Amino acid sequence: MSEPYENFQKLFTVRAENFGNDEQFVLDTRDLDLPVHIKWNFLGIVSFLLSHPLDENTEAILDQLLAMGKRVNNEMGNVPALTALALQSQDQNQAPVISRMTKKLLEKQADPLFISRKTCRSKYTVPDALGMAAFSRCVPMLRQLLAYWWPSPIYVLDSWTGHMPQQFKFLFPILMQYGWPHGTPICEDVEYFIDSVIERNIEDDMTEWKNFKVLMRSQPSSLKKLCRIVIRKTIGLGKQNGHEYYQCIEKLDNLPTALISFLLLKEP
């Protein structure tokens, strides 16, 4: 084992012993200056690694943990590895590393759809990792996770992240590239939020917000994107597992590779 890994293992053991359990301790978002309160019960060793600021050794240590078969999914209530990584994704300089580690975790079947908030679950509730990546403005991770979630990406705007005006401004031009599910309540909800911000006049120059409304009404989605929204929804409604959903699209018969990639949101 490498020296960085040995040092990390010692740190984890000491912290866990201080907590009174040989493998777990608590992570609470109230300690992380986030606008939403999510309390996960425990951190496993992979999540513990990824809950710390990333450094030059993090990816190598993650590789060793994954090679040893350490869990990337924990029981309900425990913080999963993808969510822990999303919490660290605010450092834009680390975006390439975060993207690689996201890919590695997904390849180990890390759950991209984990939702810890039991009281507000619905088929459109934004998963923890996706919401954290959106809040952190980590676009590469955001795009990777969207592929495993069947609702239109626009639904991210109707979340605790999207309801923050500055986050909305950042996310709107990114998410609208995937197309609008015209005629659905989410479009009305997004337009209502834009109107409420304009009415409150929260910025000196509201031009950008007014342009958002114009874009919604003047740029209807292409037929190709509308078909993608319907196809992804049709396949996803019967799937509880993000990986099962992803693989169903990946294995669609008689479709060219470029179209499969389009359905998996490899391009907006």
Secondary structure, 3 states (H helix, E strand, C coil): CCHHHHHHHHHHHHHHHHHCCCCCCCEEHHHCCCCCCCEECCECHHHHHHCCCCCCCHHHHHHHHHHCCCCCCCCCCCECHHHHHHHCCCCHHHHHHHHHHHHHHHHCCCCCCCCCCHHHCCCCCCCHHHHHHHHHCCHHHHHHHHCCCCCCHHHHHCCCCCCCHHHHHHHHHHHHHHCCCCCCHHHHHHHHHHHHHHHHCCCCCCHHHHHHHHHHHHCCCCHHHHHHHHHHHHHHCCCCCHHHHHHHHHCCCCCCHHHHHHHCCCCC
